[in-house]
Amino acid sequence: MRSKFKWIFTLLLAFSMQFSFAQERTISGVVSDATGPIPGANVLVRGTKVGVQTDLSGKYTIKVSIGQTLVFSFIGMKESVVEVTGTSTVNVKLQDANNTLEEVVVVGYGTQKKKDVTGAITSIKGSAIANLATPSFESQLAGRAAGVQVTTNSGVLGQAPVIRIRGVGSISSGTFPLVVVDGVPIFTGDVGGYANTNALGDINPADIESTEVLKDGSATAIYGSRAANGVILITTKKGKGGRFTANYNTYIGVLQPVKFLDLLKTPDFITISNEKRSNRGVSAWANGTAFNTDWQKAVLRSNALQVDHNLSLSGSTDKTSYYFSMGYNNQEGVALSNEQTRYNLRGNVDQKIRPWLTIGTNIAVSRTTNTGLNVGTNSLSGLMFNAARQLPNTPVFDVTNPTGYNISGPSVGQGENLSIIANNIPNIRYVLDNNVLRSKIDRTLASLYANIKFSNSLNFKTQASVDAIGTEGFTYLNPINGDGVGVAGLIRNDFSNLTRWNVQNVLSYNKTFGESHNVSATGIYEAQQQRVSNFFAGGNGLSSTFFNQNVISGSYTTPISGGSLSENGIISYAARLNYNYKEKYFVQGSIRTDGISSLPTANKWGTFPGVSAGWTVSKENFMAGLENIVSDFKLRASYAEVGNVNIGNYPYLGLYNNAKYADYNGIAYSQAGNDQLRWETSLKTDYGVDLSLFSNRLRLTYDYFINNQNGLILAVPQPISLGVPGNSISQNIGALKNTGHEFSLDFDAFRGGKFNWNINANVSFVKSEVVTLVNGQDILTGDNLLREGESPNAIFGFKYFGVNPANGNPVYYKNDGSLVQGNIDTQAYRVFNPANPADISVASSLTAADKSIIGNVLPTYFGSIINTMKYKNLDFTFMFRFSGGNKIFNATRREGLGQNFNNNSTEILGRWQSAANPGDGWTPRLRDDRETFININQASTRFIENGDFVKLDNITLGYSFGRKFTEKLNIDKFRFYVQGQNLLVITKYKGLDPEMEIGGVDLNGTPRTTIFTMGLNVSF
């Protein structure tokens, strides 16, 4: 009996072994695309580390068990998944990833298929900007999204760019978009210290998977009170692909000023300087030709070094996804003392605990150190203000001086000249070499989430996050020469802490009913609180230049300290409902209610609705037969109301602040309250068309938008007799209107073969208009004017006629069209008669009443064209960016024509010298004591120029080595590339760069740069 059971057991074991061996089998096949086999494609057994790559014929062989899943992937192709059955041959044809209709884009608090989107959203892949040598990623968004303007108006590292999404969002409040990183709203702007700091500069571009720009109301409405200026969503990388991957990316580059100011050299400088004096009938200023110093080249680097290293480790299993990275970036700025160093660490981990529970964390830690300089446009030690005025016939250094520099007391040394330089300007090279302005930023951006999957349709996610920034600032101003002379030396330490807590609970539901009705719903609860504090201490009157590293007790005579503290919070409830029928008819609605502590009780809560609709016309029966031509055709429309809470902390309260009366400390009335104040609102309307043709080879997008900004906060003047601080009270009175057209094109000219060529282009036409001001009254700030019916911040000034050829006087238009000349000798205005230019007998005037709007400072059109080509292992990309329709007040030009004892621009050589030698007809006669009269210290059409330009913004040539080479090194990828940025500017603008303007005024800015880079991308 026992032997019988033994026989049966043996038989069963044999059958089970045979069955087991039958389960594991060898699978082989070919991986191809539309053009043929794909060598180097990845074939991976999902949930394991087992994987192979196809050979040169696209063939593969792999051992796998029945029931397991094979994942086929290749760069630029859509991933294909095949479950193993009884067959031993599996051939796979991968599809081009350019089928954009199947892409998933990030939206507020979730994702959507691109073909289901009914709002205006632009997605930018992180790979497009990861290898660009820039101080922060957002400066390279310029030109990559229709309707979005990104301007970096200086070459100073750490300075935040200006970002406008579909026009100007406010008059007096914040206009920066809301920026959300992995679902976390983060701090933006300057975060403290004494050097320029940009909060977005802490983000490592190499960690970015994609950036979505939400532009219209339906896309932004889910963010309610924070969405008036648009929303930028940044998604960082996660592990994927089922296998471990290591990526190392590095580049080294050099930068140089895009252009130098054209300044006089010594011979012309002496001629011009002494002519200023001789025209007045007094003794000469300038003397000595031993030196011909280029002060710009003495303080600006021509070969500034930039280095970047990034290492990432990523992968995934069936339960775990991970991405870890570390980065180092060091960049020298174009100015000698300007430098930025950044260290980054990031860890993104997602872990499936149970089939229904996933937890994850995103943690990014960074340290960014910026060393800066005085960039004041009217500061004696301001970089370009100073360098452009230095006397070229004087040296930078002087070995006979104890300091080694050419200085004399608080001024630069005069050399052989017969006078000291005007305004006692210091030696700017000494200032840069000895003063210190520094900001060190330690930042932690961390979030922890749990995702509960109740069913295939119902999902709940809870997330807690913090953005914590600690900034340490330090400044030291040397007492010998420069900014510190007036206070006998200065030293400061500064400490700022910015903390923002955010909690989100998101319940989402997705269900398809009857194979036709697709419903998704999202419910959101969000709470946020932030606290910003600052403390500084230091002193003036340093006992010794030795104490230049930190505030040291007893090293100064006059101690100084101070600080600040602010807090605010937001509580929000939101919901979104999406419905579509057969992915043909789409309706989306959202509503958000926000409560903010910065507003009075009566207006603390606001409700922000949004609605959109879409119609996929290409799925209608009447489009049948056109599938080979029209791949997709959708019409979209949206409307929403959103808000702007960048209005400061508690602007509605009547406030008191510290004040001194004689030697007594006390408090004083500092802000008049308005308990009716509310946030600013924006009513956004959008009509859009999405069209894809010829199997998605050509993709076109068009949007027309109307943004009405209402309830803008303005300072309403109050009678002086009321004693109101600032003689004004803030009220919601102002209104703006932005309208525009956006066109985008994406065209695969060649695809699927050895040669691939993609053309991506966009152009936007935007008009901004001031609608309502206080009692319709103009608001003039410097040279910028706000006037109802006009573009915001238009340039306001005089219209210039030219030079009187008879006497060299400047001639202007009055408002009635008549002409008036300024008599340089008497500083009196006289009528100018072109028929009798020598007549200066009739008195006249030139007053503020003769001013008019002479320039719109906002571009009315802008866009770009990006070409991406690939031939076998060679890739080539270049981008042209363009902008125009705006005017720039080139105040730097005006200052280059100064009448003081400073250097001048070469333009002054065209001055009027006599009736027989009238010069260029534009530059008046010189005279040293008539500076304000000759170069009238206000805007005029004499210095108004077109801001139109076309730039070769970026060009990259790369080569990816083939498998024979990579297999020898046992790596997956080895790519070498060279790159240039801002290489060519086509413009009639006479300044350094048409983007170097603030409010339409270009004044003594630090030059922007041209960058040359070499880099490597390596994957293991």
Secondary structure, DSSP 8 states (H G I E B T S, - for coil): -HHHHHHHHHHHHHHHHHHHHHHEEEEEEEEEETTEE-TT-EEEETTSS-EEE--TTSEEEEEEETT-EEEEE-TTB--EEEE--S-SB--EE--BTT-GGG-EEEETTEEEEGGG--S-EEEEEGGGTTT---SSGGGGGTTSSTTEEEE---S-TT---EEEESS---SSS----EEEETTEE---S--SSSS---GGGGS-GGGEEEEEEE-SHHHHGGGGGG-TT-EEEEEE----SSS-EEEEEEEEEEEEES----B--HHHHHHHHHHHHHTTT--------S----HHHHHB-SSEEEEEEEEEEEEE-SSEEEEEEEEEEEEE-SBTT-EEEEEEEEEEEEEEEETTEEEEEEEEEEEEEEE-----TT-TT-HHHHHTTS-TTS-SB-TTSTTSB-EETTEE--TT-SS--GGG---HHHHHHH-EEEEEEEEEEEEEEEEEESSSSEEEEEEEEEEEEEEEEEEEE-SSSSTTGGGT-EEEEEEEEEEEEEEEEEEEEEEEETTTEEEEEEEEEEEEEEEEEEEEEEEEEES-TT--SS--TTSEEEEEEEEEEEEEEEEEEEEEEEEEETTTEEEEEEEEEEEETTS-GGGSEEEEEEEEEEEEGGGSGGGTT-TTTEEEEEEEEEEEEEEE--S-SSTTS-EEEEEEETTEEEEEEEE---TT---EEEEEEEEEEEEEETTTTEEEEEEEEEEEEEEEEEEEE--GGG--GGGEEEEEEEEEEEEEEEEEEEEEEE-SSSEEEEEEEEEEEEEEEEEE-GGG--EEETTEEE-TTS-TTEEEEBEEEEE-TTT--EEEE-TTS-EEEEETTTTEEEE--TTSTT---SB----GGG-EEEE--S-SEEEEEEEEEEETTEEEEEEEEEEES-EEEEHHHHHTT--SSS--BGGGGGB---SS--TTSSB----TT-HHHHT-SS-BGGGEEE--EEEEEEEEEEEE--HHHHHHHT-SEEEEEEEEEEEEEE----SS-TT--BTTEE-S----EEEEEEEEEEE-
